[in-house]
Amino acid sequence: MAAATASMGFSSSGRIFGLLQHSNKSTANLARQEIHQVARGNTNLMHFCRKGDVNSALEALEEMGRNGFAAESNQISQLLEMSVNLQEGDRIYEYLVRYSTHYTVDIFNDLMDMYFRLGYYARAGRVFEQMPGRNVDSCLKLIKGMVDNGQREEALDAFSRMVQQPGMLPDENAFLGALKECHLVGEVEERKAYFRSMQNCRAEAGNTKIPQKMPAESTLECKTHAQQVEERCNKNRKENRNLMPGNRKMMHQKILSLNNEARKAGYVPDTRYVLHDLDEEEKQRTLLYHSERMAIAYGLISTAPGTPLRVIKNLRICGDCHNFIKIVSGLEKREFIIRDNKRFHHFKDGRCSCRDFW
């Protein structure tokens, strides 16, 4: 019986072991009931996770929490991977904060990962500060997440703190993360300074495998994306056809309105990002219907003023759309958070978190 409780969680296991130590028949029965409840709770959670029913899985998790029983770590990790919005993530966060001492650092690393994946870098940073313990992987995830979300100062600060903490010697991955962010904003001297810092730290730790040269620029993932632009056309037309006729008409009107207002504010279409052999006017029209612009236009007509809009793309955002959305963020007084296949772009008040280097 005792062995059966070993994989059933945190506080529940201790309580059940305590009950089993007594010979009283009623306490033994109570222990068996608790074992059954823990097993049933984890089974329900696993069932809903496998079905992809996030809401039911969260309800099962919260019920276990109310009863003082633990969810298995692998179920928590799976649920974190399934979460696709802030409300779902926050429910898991609240559960983990309540029982923070009963889960390993890996679960909190996964929680931080989830927030970064959704673009909520401030919440991810709060998780990092509140974690009951941290390891090198925690720092690596923080650095990478801040880099991906365009938060240069936070990424470099995390690297600096990592260097100073005992047992947190940065390896090449942490170093390259900090270097990547420095590179994206053109901070050559700062990049060199961090390279020297890493060399010194690793030497002091007795590590003989110390890189002697700065990594080449190509290792910092500097790539062009002209090839990807051409893939948009069919995808954009297909997305456009899927809208209801009324919504499609309103969206087109909003796109044209935004384009007119952006031009008055100084926007000039950059037709270099249209690779088809078209005349200039047709190229400008093609730019209007890139997927991120349609998503933003639809979001603006579908949500309350001031609501942040989030867009996920599987291609890199083109330079023309990037300039256009920066201007629109200032005109509309909205925050646009766009996740392309490279990083997050947080557009607000006419600026982007990437500082125009991506």
C-alpha positions as CSV (number, residue, x, y, z in Angstrom):
1,M,0.0,0.0,0.0
2,A,2.8,2.5,0.9
3,A,4.6,1.8,-2.3
4,A,1.4,2.7,-4.2
5,T,1.4,6.2,-2.8
6,A,4.9,7.0,-3.9
7,S,3.9,8.5,-7.3
8,M,0.7,10.1,-6.1
9,G,2.0,13.6,-5.2
10,F,3.2,15.8,-2.4
11,S,1.3,16.6,0.7
12,S,-1.2,13.8,0.1
13,S,1.6,11.1,0.3
14,G,2.8,12.4,3.6
15,R,-0.7,12.4,5.1
16,I,-1.5,8.9,3.8
17,F,1.8,7.5,5.2
18,G,0.9,9.0,8.6
19,L,-2.5,7.4,8.5
20,L,-1.1,4.0,7.5
21,Q,1.3,4.0,10.5
22,H,-1.7,3.7,12.9
23,S,-3.4,0.4,13.5
24,N,-6.8,1.9,14.0
25,K,-9.1,0.5,11.3
26,S,-10.9,3.8,10.6
27,T,-7.6,5.6,9.9
28,A,-6.6,2.8,7.5
29,N,-9.9,3.1,5.7
30,L,-9.4,6.9,5.4
31,A,-6.0,6.3,3.9
32,R,-7.4,3.9,1.3
33,Q,-10.1,6.5,0.4
34,E,-7.4,9.2,0.0
35,I,-5.3,6.9,-2.2
36,H,-8.4,6.3,-4.4
37,Q,-9.1,10.0,-4.6
38,V,-5.6,10.9,-5.6
39,A,-5.5,8.1,-8.2
40,R,-8.9,9.2,-9.6
41,G,-7.9,12.8,-9.8
42,N,-4.7,12.1,-11.7
43,T,-6.5,9.7,-14.0
44,N,-9.1,12.3,-14.8
45,L,-6.4,14.9,-15.4
46,M,-4.6,12.5,-17.7
47,H,-7.8,11.7,-19.6
48,F,-8.7,15.3,-20.3
49,C,-5.1,16.1,-21.3
50,R,-5.1,13.3,-23.8
51,K,-8.5,14.5,-25.2
52,G,-7.1,18.0,-25.5
53,D,-9.9,19.3,-23.2
54,V,-7.9,22.0,-21.5
55,N,-10.9,23.5,-19.5
56,S,-11.9,20.1,-18.1
57,A,-8.3,19.3,-17.3
58,L,-8.0,22.6,-15.4
59,E,-11.2,21.9,-13.5
60,A,-9.8,18.5,-12.5
61,L,-6.5,20.1,-11.4
62,E,-8.3,22.7,-9.3
63,E,-10.5,20.1,-7.7
64,M,-7.4,18.2,-6.7
65,G,-6.0,21.4,-5.2
66,R,-9.1,22.0,-3.2
67,N,-8.9,18.5,-1.8
68,G,-5.2,19.0,-0.9
69,F,-4.0,16.3,-3.4
70,A,-1.2,16.6,-5.9
71,A,-1.2,16.3,-9.6
72,E,1.6,14.4,-11.1
73,S,4.4,16.5,-12.5
74,N,4.2,15.1,-16.0
75,Q,0.5,16.0,-16.2
76,I,1.3,19.5,-15.1
77,S,3.9,19.8,-17.9
78,Q,1.5,18.5,-20.5
79,L,-1.2,20.9,-19.4
80,L,1.3,23.8,-19.6
81,E,2.1,22.8,-23.2
82,M,-1.6,22.7,-24.1
83,S,-2.4,26.2,-22.7
84,V,-3.0,28.7,-25.4
85,N,-4.2,31.9,-23.6
86,L,-3.4,33.9,-20.5
87,Q,-6.5,32.8,-18.6
88,E,-5.5,29.1,-18.8
89,G,-1.9,29.9,-17.9
90,D,-2.9,31.9,-14.9
91,R,-5.0,29.1,-13.5
92,I,-2.1,26.8,-13.6
93,Y,0.1,29.5,-12.1
94,E,-2.2,30.0,-9.2
95,Y,-2.2,26.3,-8.5
96,L,1.6,26.1,-8.6
97,V,2.1,29.1,-6.4
98,R,-0.2,27.6,-3.8
99,Y,1.8,24.4,-3.8
100,S,5.2,25.8,-4.8
101,T,7.3,23.8,-2.3
102,H,6.0,20.5,-3.6
103,Y,7.2,20.7,-7.2
104,T,10.7,20.7,-8.7
105,V,12.3,23.6,-10.4
106,D,11.7,21.9,-13.8
107,I,7.9,22.5,-13.5
108,F,8.5,26.2,-12.8
109,N,10.9,26.4,-15.8
110,D,8.0,24.9,-17.9
111,L,5.6,27.6,-16.4
112,M,8.1,30.3,-17.4
113,D,8.4,28.8,-20.9
114,M,4.6,28.9,-21.3
115,Y,4.4,32.6,-20.5
116,F,7.2,33.4,-22.9
117,R,5.5,31.3,-25.6
118,L,2.3,33.3,-25.1
119,G,4.3,36.6,-25.2
120,Y,3.8,37.6,-21.6
121,Y,7.4,38.2,-20.7
122,A,6.7,40.2,-17.6
123,R,4.7,37.3,-16.1
124,A,7.5,34.9,-17.0
125,G,10.0,37.2,-15.2
126,R,7.8,37.2,-12.2
127,V,7.8,33.4,-12.2
128,F,11.6,33.5,-12.3
129,E,11.7,35.8,-9.3
130,Q,9.2,33.8,-7.3
131,M,10.6,30.3,-8.0
132,P,11.5,28.3,-4.8
133,G,14.8,27.4,-6.5
134,R,16.6,28.0,-9.8
135,N,19.1,26.1,-11.9
136,V,21.2,27.0,-15.0
137,D,18.3,26.0,-17.2
138,S,16.1,28.6,-15.4
139,C,18.6,31.3,-16.4
140,L,18.9,30.0,-19.9
141,K,15.1,30.0,-20.4
142,L,14.9,33.5,-19.0
143,I,17.7,34.8,-21.3
144,K,16.2,33.2,-24.4
145,G,12.7,34.2,-23.5
146,M,13.6,37.9,-23.0
147,V,15.7,37.8,-26.2
148,D,12.8,36.4,-28.2
149,N,10.5,39.1,-26.8
150,G,12.9,41.9,-27.6
151,Q,13.7,42.8,-24.0
152,R,17.4,43.5,-24.4
153,E,18.2,45.0,-21.0
154,E,16.4,42.2,-19.1
155,A,18.2,39.5,-21.1
156,L,21.6,41.1,-20.4
157,D,20.7,41.7,-16.8
158,A,19.8,38.0,-16.4
159,F,23.1,37.0,-17.9
160,S,25.0,39.3,-15.5
161,R,23.2,37.9,-12.5
162,M,23.8,34.4,-13.7
163,V,27.6,35.0,-13.9
164,Q,27.6,36.3,-10.3
165,Q,25.7,33.4,-8.7
166,P,27.6,30.4,-7.3
167,G,26.9,27.2,-9.4
168,M,25.4,29.2,-12.3
169,L,28.4,29.3,-14.6
170,P,27.2,30.2,-18.0
171,D,27.8,27.8,-20.9
172,E,27.9,28.5,-24.6
173,N,24.1,28.5,-24.9
174,A,23.6,31.2,-22.3
175,F,26.4,33.2,-23.8
176,L,25.1,33.0,-27.3
177,G,21.7,34.0,-26.1
178,A,23.1,37.3,-24.7
179,L,25.3,37.7,-27.7
180,K,22.4,37.3,-30.1
181,E,20.5,40.1,-28.4
182,C,23.5,42.4,-28.4
183,H,24.0,41.6,-32.1
184,L,20.4,42.5,-33.0
185,V,20.9,46.0,-31.7
186,G,24.4,46.4,-33.1
187,E,26.1,46.6,-29.7
188,V,29.5,45.2,-30.8
189,E,31.5,46.5,-27.8
190,E,28.9,45.1,-25.3
191,R,29.0,41.8,-27.1
192,K,32.8,41.7,-26.8
193,A,32.5,42.6,-23.1
194,Y,30.2,39.7,-22.4
195,F,32.5,37.4,-24.3
196,R,35.4,38.4,-22.1
197,S,33.2,38.0,-19.0
198,M,32.4,34.4,-20.0
199,Q,36.0,33.6,-20.7
200,N,37.1,34.9,-17.3
201,C,34.3,33.0,-15.4
202,R,35.0,29.7,-17.1
203,A,38.7,30.1,-16.5
204,E,38.2,30.8,-12.8
205,A,36.1,27.7,-12.6
206,G,38.9,25.6,-14.0
207,N,37.2,25.0,-17.3
208,T,39.9,24.5,-20.0
209,K,37.4,24.5,-22.9
210,I,37.3,28.3,-23.2
211,P,36.3,29.7,-26.6
212,Q,39.1,32.1,-27.7
213,K,37.3,33.8,-30.6
214,M,34.0,35.6,-30.9
215,P,31.4,33.4,-32.6
216,A,30.9,34.3,-36.3
217,E,27.9,36.5,-37.0
218,S,26.3,33.6,-38.9
219,T,26.0,31.7,-35.6
220,L,23.8,34.5,-34.2
221,E,21.1,33.5,-36.7
222,C,21.3,36.5,-39.1
223,K,19.2,35.3,-42.0
224,T,17.3,37.0,-44.8
225,H,13.7,36.0,-45.4
226,A,13.0,37.2,-48.9
227,Q,12.2,33.6,-50.0
228,Q,9.4,33.3,-47.4
229,V,7.5,36.4,-48.7
230,E,6.4,34.6,-51.8
231,E,4.7,31.9,-49.8
232,R,2.1,34.4,-48.5
233,C,0.0,34.9,-51.5
234,N,-2.0,31.6,-51.6
235,K,-2.3,31.5,-47.8
236,N,-3.6,35.1,-47.7
237,R,-6.3,34.4,-50.3
238,K,-7.4,31.3,-48.5
239,E,-7.7,33.1,-45.2
240,N,-9.7,35.9,-46.8
241,R,-12.2,33.5,-48.3
242,N,-12.9,31.9,-44.9
243,L,-14.3,35.1,-43.5
244,M,-18.1,35.7,-43.4
245,P,-19.1,38.2,-46.2
246,G,-20.1,41.0,-43.8
247,N,-16.9,40.7,-41.8
248,R,-14.8,40.5,-44.9
249,K,-16.3,43.8,-46.2
250,M,-15.7,45.5,-42.9
251,M,-12.1,44.2,-42.7
252,H,-11.3,45.4,-46.3
253,Q,-12.7,48.8,-45.4
254,K,-10.6,48.9,-42.2
255,I,-7.4,47.9,-44.1
256,L,-8.0,50.7,-46.6
257,S,-8.7,53.2,-43.8
258,L,-5.5,52.2,-42.0
259,N,-3.5,52.4,-45.1
260,N,-4.7,56.0,-45.8
261,E,-4.1,57.1,-42.2
262,A,-0.6,55.5,-42.2
263,R,0.3,57.2,-45.4
264,K,-0.7,60.6,-43.9
265,A,1.6,59.7,-41.0
266,G,4.6,59.1,-43.3
267,Y,4.2,55.4,-44.3
268,V,5.6,54.7,-47.8
269,P,5.0,51.1,-49.2
270,D,8.3,49.2,-49.7
271,T,7.5,47.1,-52.7
272,R,10.9,45.3,-52.6
273,Y,9.0,42.7,-50.5
274,V,6.8,41.7,-53.4
275,L,8.7,39.3,-55.5
276,H,6.1,38.8,-58.3
277,D,6.5,40.6,-61.7
278,L,3.8,43.2,-61.2
279,D,3.5,46.9,-61.8
280,E,4.1,49.3,-58.9
281,E,0.4,49.9,-58.1
282,E,-0.4,46.2,-58.0
283,K,2.6,45.5,-55.8
284,Q,1.3,48.1,-53.3
285,R,-2.1,46.5,-53.4
286,T,-0.5,43.1,-52.7
287,L,1.2,44.4,-49.6
288,L,-2.2,45.6,-48.2
289,Y,-3.3,42.0,-47.8
290,H,-0.5,40.3,-46.0
291,S,-1.9,38.0,-43.4
292,E,-0.7,40.0,-40.3
293,R,-2.5,43.2,-41.7
294,M,-5.7,41.3,-42.2
295,A,-5.5,39.8,-38.7
296,I,-4.9,43.3,-37.2
297,A,-7.7,44.8,-39.2
298,Y,-10.1,42.1,-38.2
299,G,-9.0,42.4,-34.6
300,L,-9.6,46.1,-34.6
301,I,-13.2,45.8,-35.8
302,S,-13.9,42.9,-33.4
303,T,-12.5,44.0,-30.1
304,A,-13.0,46.9,-27.7
305,P,-10.7,50.0,-28.0
306,G,-7.4,49.5,-26.2
307,T,-7.5,45.7,-26.2
308,P,-4.1,44.3,-27.1
309,L,-4.1,42.1,-30.2
310,R,-2.0,38.9,-30.6
311,V,-1.1,37.4,-34.0
312,I,0.8,34.2,-34.6
313,K,2.6,33.6,-37.9
314,N,4.6,30.7,-39.3
315,L,6.7,33.0,-41.5
316,R,8.9,36.0,-40.6
317,I,7.2,39.4,-40.8
318,C,8.3,41.4,-43.8
319,G,9.9,44.8,-43.5
320,D,7.0,46.7,-45.0
321,C,4.5,45.1,-42.6
322,H,6.8,45.9,-39.7
323,N,7.0,49.6,-40.6
324,F,3.2,49.7,-41.3
325,I,2.3,48.1,-38.0
326,K,4.6,50.3,-36.0
327,I,2.8,53.4,-37.4
328,V,-0.7,51.8,-36.9
329,S,0.1,51.0,-33.2
330,G,0.6,54.7,-32.6
331,L,-2.5,55.8,-34.6
332,E,-4.8,53.2,-33.0
333,K,-3.3,53.5,-29.5
334,R,-3.1,49.7,-29.4
335,E,-0.5,47.1,-28.5
336,F,0.1,44.5,-31.2
337,I,2.0,41.4,-30.3
338,I,3.1,39.4,-33.3
339,R,4.9,36.1,-33.0
340,D,6.6,35.1,-36.2
341,N,8.9,32.1,-36.7
342,K,11.8,34.1,-35.4
343,R,10.7,36.0,-32.3
344,F,8.0,38.2,-30.7
345,H,7.4,41.7,-31.9
346,H,5.7,44.0,-29.3
347,F,4.4,47.0,-31.2
348,K,3.3,50.0,-29.1
349,D,3.2,53.8,-29.5
350,G,4.9,53.6,-32.9
351,R,7.8,51.4,-31.7
352,C,8.7,47.7,-31.7
353,S,10.5,45.8,-29.0
354,C,13.0,44.4,-31.6
355,R,14.3,48.0,-32.3
356,D,14.1,47.2,-36.0
357,F,16.7,44.4,-35.9
358,W,15.3,41.0,-36.5
